[in-house]
Each structure stands twice: as structure tokens, then as C-alpha cells.
Amino acid sequence: MNNRVFKLMISVAVLLAVIVLFSYQAEAKRIKQINPVKPADKTIYVEPNAAATPPSIKFDTLVHDFCEVSPDSTNSCSFKFTNTGPGKLIITQTSGTCKCTVPELAKKEYNPGESGEITVSFHAPMYAGPTSQNVHVSSNDPENPKIELTIRASVVSKVRTTPEIMNLSLVDANNAGAVPVTIKSIDNEKFAILSINSEGNVFSVPFDPNNKSDTHILYPKVNIENLRRYLGGQLVFNIDHPACKFVRIQYNCLKEFEASPSVIIIRDANVGQPQDRSIYLVSNYNEPIEIESVTSEKGIIKVTRQEQTENRYKIDVQIMPPSRQGQTRVFSDNLQIKIKNKQEITIACRGFYRAG
């Protein structure tokens, strides 16, 4: 093959390559026009922002005053509210400060602009006087997540007693403190006395359960022996007044004799090292004190001297800490003082050994 032919073949090959290249580019351009490539979607999904649409709970009032209510009565009131925010209001909890205050809610979720109410059942205490309770409301309101509602009332009995307190005596045979008792309706409603009770049956009170009146006058009698065991308490009258189911009279009575101290405490005690104490007996009714006997239950307490005045008795004692039993740190004894023809008085002694 001569040189001329070879050059011709090279030229033809280059020409074919150029033709193929241009044909490929033309076809690619045609396909791109038919199916253009879409740009990448740059849209970003954003979760709704709850903070941008918060709920808002608004109560018409935060305080309800019942004014006057009867003792032991059940009363009801409502606290109205509205969701004034753009988001849904969810009330998560309602609670009263005690079992006497019970809140109720029909539902927990409220749309924007929707109103609702919390109904509260309030059980008044048995005793007269002012009272106050609270209800707490928790919700998803970011500004007021917990709101306090207040309930007020003045407990007033529609039935009054005279006297309100009786001061009784253990030495007065007629018990001048047990004066006639008047039970009167202040709203002129007539009522009957259903029953009368006192702890330990200290009182016996004759009454007629068939007598219906706005005023009852009764004459209590006192059982002295029962009074010795129950020196203070209440005389309770159960009645059928429409707004009052019972009334009470408080009674008090002093002991005949009192000891001071009523308990002897020994601290940092050492075995075999005695400690001295003095006990004073006093008559609350200015009676003479005659001691019949003074005894120690375990023999730890020993009487060293006794001295009597008109209405006071002094007893000097010596406490001897006993040997310790194992690792125990405490010892005890009782001193029993018998007053002639009267009750026995017990003085407890408690001792604590020195550490170490």
C-alpha cells in the first residue's frame, strides 16, 4: 500500500467519527426536549407549631362565697370558663384541697371560643364560723397551667343553745354547772329532739321526742362517777330542724387533784447514782389532802420526805437507776399515790442511761 492510499483511509475514518459524534449529540438534544429533566423539589415540610396557637382559659370569677350555710350541709356552686385562645384547651386535672370539696367536669377538651363549667360540691364543717376551701385546675394553657379557685362560707347554725359551755364540778353534789339548757330556733322553725348523747353517759337528760317547738328547755343531770372518767366532752342533741341536724354543748371539769410533774424524766443516768426529785399534789377544789399510801411498782423510786400544807402536798423521792439489762438504754417505774377516799394518782418515771 502506497503512502497516498494510507492517508486517504485515515481521512475517511476521522470523517466517520465526526459524523457519529454529531449524530449522538443531536439525538441527546432531541430526547431532552421530549423529556426535560425536572428540577429537584426543594419544598420543606414543617410541623404545625403548637406554640403559635396556644389555648387560654379564662374564668368568669375565681371566688365563690356561699355567705351563710348550715353546719354539716352540702352545697353546690359552678365556676364558668371560656377558652379565649386560638388553640384547643385541654384540662388535665381538677382537685379539691380535701374530701369536703369535690369538683366535677363534664369533659376535658374545649375548642377556641368554647365555654364550660366546673361544678363543685362543698360539704360544710360541723362547727360554726368562717371557712375556706380551694379547687385547683390544671390545663395546657402555657400562661396559666394551674389556677386556684376559692370557696368561702360562714357556717351559721339555725339553732342556738344556752349555755354554749358548762363548767362542772366533782365535789358539788348538785353540779351547779349543769344549769338548765335552752335550745332555740332562730328562724322560728319548730323542731323535735330525737336523741341526746354524751360520751361515757356523763349526762342523763329527760326529754319528750313528740314535743315539736321552736324552744326547748331541758334539765341535765350529771353522773359524778362517769364524770371522773370523762372530765371533758360534748353533750349532743340530735334534732329534726330542716336546716340543722344537731347542736352541741361543750362541758369541762377539773380533776380533784393534780400532780406536778405528771411524769418524771431522768436523763444521763448512771447505775447506782441516785437522783432526787420533788412531786407536788394540789387540790383544785381547796380540799385537804390526806395520803393513804405511796408505793413504787418496781422499787426504783423511794420516798424520802413528805410535807403537807392546807391544799398542797409535797413528796420528795429518790430514783436509783438499776443495773442495765444487756444493751438497753431505758428503765422505768411507776409511783402510785393513794389519796384517802379518793382516786389513785400514778406518776410515771422514765430513765435514760448515759451513752457509752
C-alpha positions in Angstrom: 0.0 0.0 0.0 1.4 3.3 -1.0 1.5 6.3 1.1 -1.2 8.1 -0.7 -3.8 5.4 -0.2 -3.0 5.2 3.6 -3.6 8.9 4.1 -6.9 8.6 2.3 -8.1 5.8 4.6 -7.2 7.9 7.7 -9.2 10.9 6.5 -12.2 8.7 5.8 -12.0 7.2 9.4 -11.8 10.7 11.0 -14.8 11.9 9.0 -16.9 8.9 10.1 -16.0 9.6 13.7 -17.1 13.2 13.5 -20.4 12.2 11.8 -21.1 9.7 14.6 -20.4 12.3 17.3 -22.7 14.9 15.8 -25.4 12.3 15.4 -25.2 11.3 19.1 -25.3 14.9 20.3 -28.3 15.6 18.0 -30.2 12.6 19.4 -29.5 13.5 23.0 -30.8 17.0 22.4 -34.0 15.7 20.8 -34.6 13.3 23.8 -34.0 16.2 26.3 -36.6 18.3 24.5 -39.2 15.5 24.7 -38.5 14.6 28.4 -37.0 17.6 30.1 -35.3 17.0 33.4 -37.4 18.4 36.3 -35.5 20.5 38.9 -35.2 18.9 42.4 -38.2 19.7 44.7 -36.8 22.0 47.4 -40.1 22.2 49.5 -39.5 21.5 53.2 -42.4 20.1 55.3 -42.8 22.0 58.6 -44.8 20.5 61.5 -47.6 22.7 62.8 -46.3 25.0 65.6 -48.5 24.4 68.7 -46.8 27.3 70.5 -48.2 29.6 67.8 -51.8 28.6 68.6 -51.9 28.3 72.4 -55.2 27.9 74.3 -56.2 30.4 77.1 -58.5 29.5 80.0 -60.4 32.5 81.4 -62.8 32.1 84.4 -65.7 34.4 85.0 -64.7 34.5 88.7 -62.1 32.8 90.8 -64.1 33.1 94.1 -67.5 31.9 95.2 -68.9 33.0 98.5 -71.8 30.9 99.8 -72.3 33.5 102.6 -74.2 31.7 105.3 -74.6 27.9 105.3 -75.8 25.4 107.9 -73.4 23.1 109.7 -72.8 19.7 108.1 -74.8 20.8 105.0 -74.0 20.0 101.3 -73.9 23.0 98.9 -73.2 23.3 95.2 -71.7 26.0 93.0 -70.3 26.4 89.5 -67.2 28.2 88.1 -67.7 29.1 84.4 -64.8 29.4 82.0 -64.1 30.1 78.3 -61.2 29.1 76.0 -60.2 32.5 74.7 -57.1 31.3 72.8 -56.7 30.1 69.2 -55.7 26.5 70.3 -57.6 23.6 71.8 -57.8 23.8 75.6 -57.2 20.5 77.5 -58.0 20.4 81.2 -55.8 17.7 82.7 -56.8 17.7 86.3 -59.3 19.2 88.8 -58.8 18.6 92.6 -60.1 19.9 95.9 -58.0 20.6 99.0 -60.0 18.0 101.0 -62.7 15.4 100.6 -65.3 18.0 101.6 -64.7 19.9 98.3 -65.4 17.7 95.2 -65.1 19.3 91.7 -66.8 17.7 88.6 -66.2 18.5 84.9 -68.3 17.3 82.0 -65.4 17.0 79.5 -61.7 17.9 79.3 -61.3 19.3 75.8 -62.6 22.7 74.6 -62.2 24.3 71.1 -61.4 28.0 70.7 -64.3 30.2 71.9 -66.0 27.2 73.6 -67.2 27.6 77.2 -67.6 25.1 80.1 -68.1 25.0 83.8 -66.7 23.2 86.8 -69.4 22.2 89.4 -68.2 22.0 93.0 -69.9 20.1 95.8 -69.0 21.6 99.2 -69.7 19.9 102.5 -69.7 22.4 105.3 -68.0 21.6 108.6 -70.0 20.8 111.7 -68.8 23.8 113.7 -69.9 27.4 113.3 -67.6 30.0 112.0 -65.9 31.2 108.7 -64.4 28.5 106.4 -62.5 28.4 103.2 -61.5 25.7 100.7 -59.7 25.6 97.3 -60.0 23.8 94.0 -57.0 23.5 91.7 -57.4 23.4 87.9 -54.5 22.2 85.7 -54.6 22.7 81.9 -52.4 23.1 78.8 -52.7 26.9 78.9 -49.0 27.9 78.9 -49.7 31.2 80.7 -51.9 29.7 83.5 -51.0 26.0 83.7 -52.6 25.8 87.3 -55.4 28.0 88.5 -56.7 28.2 92.1 -60.4 28.6 92.7 -61.6 29.6 96.2 -64.8 28.7 98.1 -65.9 30.7 101.1 -68.7 30.3 103.6 -69.8 31.3 107.1 -71.2 28.3 108.9 -74.2 29.5 111.0 -76.5 27.2 113.0 -80.2 28.0 112.8 -80.5 26.5 116.3 -78.7 28.0 119.3 -78.0 26.6 122.8 -77.7 28.4 126.1 -75.3 28.0 127.6 -72.7 27.1 125.0 -70.2 25.7 127.6 -70.8 24.1 131.0 -68.2 24.1 133.7 -68.9 21.1 136.0 -67.6 20.1 139.5 -66.6 16.8 141.0 -67.4 18.0 144.6 -70.7 19.8 144.1 -73.4 17.3 144.7 -75.9 19.4 142.8 -73.5 20.3 140.0 -74.3 23.9 139.7 -72.5 23.9 136.3 -75.3 21.7 134.9 -77.7 24.6 134.5 -81.0 24.3 132.6 -80.3 24.1 128.8 -82.3 26.2 126.3 -82.4 25.1 122.7 -84.0 27.7 120.4 -84.6 28.0 116.7 -83.5 31.4 115.4 -85.6 31.1 112.3 -88.8 30.2 114.2 -88.9 26.7 112.6 -90.4 24.2 115.0 -88.3 21.0 115.7 -88.3 17.9 117.9 -85.4 16.4 119.9 -84.7 13.0 118.6 -82.0 11.8 120.9 -79.4 13.1 123.4 -75.9 11.6 123.8 -72.7 12.2 125.9 -69.5 10.2 125.9 -69.5 7.8 128.9 -73.1 8.6 129.7 -72.0 11.6 131.9 -75.4 13.2 131.4 -79.0 12.0 131.6 -81.5 14.4 130.2 -85.2 13.8 130.3 -87.0 14.9 127.0 -90.1 14.3 125.0 -89.4 13.3 121.4 -93.0 14.1 120.4 -92.7 17.7 121.5 -92.2 19.9 118.4 -91.5 23.5 119.3 -89.2 26.4 118.4 -87.8 26.4 122.0 -86.9 23.5 124.3 -85.9 23.9 128.0 -84.1 20.8 129.4 -82.6 19.9 132.8 -79.4 17.7 132.6 -78.4 15.5 135.4 -74.7 14.6 136.0 -73.4 11.2 136.9 -70.4 12.1 139.1 -68.6 8.7 138.8 -68.9 8.8 135.0 -67.7 12.4 135.1 -64.5 11.4 136.9 -63.6 9.2 133.8 -64.7 11.7 131.2 -63.7 15.2 132.5 -64.3 16.9 129.2 -66.5 16.3 126.2 -69.8 17.3 124.5 -73.5 16.9 125.1 -75.0 16.3 121.7 -78.7 16.9 120.8 -79.9 15.3 117.6 -82.9 17.3 116.2 -85.1 17.3 113.1 -84.8 21.0 112.3 -84.9 21.5 108.4 -81.5 23.3 108.4 -79.8 21.8 111.4 -79.5 18.1 112.4 -77.7 18.5 115.8 -76.4 21.0 118.3 -73.6 20.6 120.9 -72.7 21.9 124.3 -69.1 21.7 125.5 -68.5 20.7 129.1 -65.3 20.8 131.2 -64.4 19.6 134.6 -61.3 20.0 136.7 -59.6 16.9 138.4 -59.9 16.8 142.1 -56.2 16.5 142.5 -53.3 17.1 140.1 -49.6 16.1 140.3 -46.7 18.2 139.1 -44.8 16.8 137.4 -47.1 14.2 136.0 -44.1 12.3 134.6 -40.5 12.1 136.0 -37.8 12.1 133.3 -34.2 11.1 134.2 -31.5 11.7 131.6 -27.8 10.7 131.6 -28.4 8.2 134.4 -25.6 6.1 135.8 -26.2 2.8 137.5 -26.1 3.2 141.3 -26.1 7.0 141.3 -29.4 8.3 142.8 -31.2 11.4 141.6 -33.6 13.4 143.7 -36.9 14.9 142.6 -39.9 16.6 144.3 -43.6 15.9 143.4 -46.4 18.4 144.3 -50.0 17.4 144.8 -52.6 20.2 144.5 -56.3 20.2 145.2 -58.3 22.0 142.5 -61.2 22.4 144.9 -59.3 23.5 148.0 -59.8 20.2 149.8 -57.4 18.8 152.4 -55.1 16.1 151.1 -54.6 13.0 153.2 -52.2 10.5 151.7 -53.1 6.8 152.5 -50.1 5.2 150.8 -47.2 5.8 148.3 -45.7 2.8 146.6 -43.2 2.1 143.9 -44.1 -0.6 141.4 -40.5 -1.8 140.8 -38.8 -0.3 143.8 -36.7 2.1 141.7 -38.4 5.1 143.4 -38.0 5.7 147.1 -39.9 8.3 149.2 -37.5 10.3 151.3 -39.8 13.0 152.7 -43.5 14.1 152.8 -44.8 17.6 153.7 -48.4 18.8 153.9 -49.9 22.3 153.7 -53.6 23.3 153.6 -54.3 22.3 150.0 -50.8 21.1 148.8 -48.8 18.0 149.5 -45.0 17.7 148.7 -43.4 14.3 148.3 -39.6 14.1 147.9 -38.3 11.0 146.1 -35.0 9.4 145.2 -34.6 7.5 141.9 -31.9 4.8 141.9 -31.1 3.7 138.3 -30.9 -0.1 138.3 -28.3 -2.3 136.7 -28.6 -2.3 132.9 -30.0 -5.4 131.2 -27.9 -6.1 128.1 -27.7 -3.2 125.8 -30.9 -1.5 127.0 -30.7 2.3 127.5 -34.0 2.8 129.2 -35.5 2.0 132.6 -39.0 2.7 134.0 -41.1 2.6 137.1 -44.5 4.0 138.4 -45.1 5.7 141.7 -48.7 5.1 142.9 -50.1 7.7 145.3 -53.4 6.7 147.1 -55.3 9.6 148.5 -57.7 8.6 151.3 -61.3 8.1 150.0 -60.2 9.5 146.6 -58.8 8.2 143.4 -55.2 6.9 143.0 -52.7 9.0 141.1 -49.9 7.4 139.2 -46.6 9.2 138.4 -44.6 7.5 135.6 -40.8 7.6 135.8 -38.7 7.1 132.6 -34.9 7.0 132.8 -32.3 7.0 130.1 -28.7 5.8 130.7 -25.7 7.8 129.8 -24.3 6.8 126.5 -21.1 4.9 126.4 
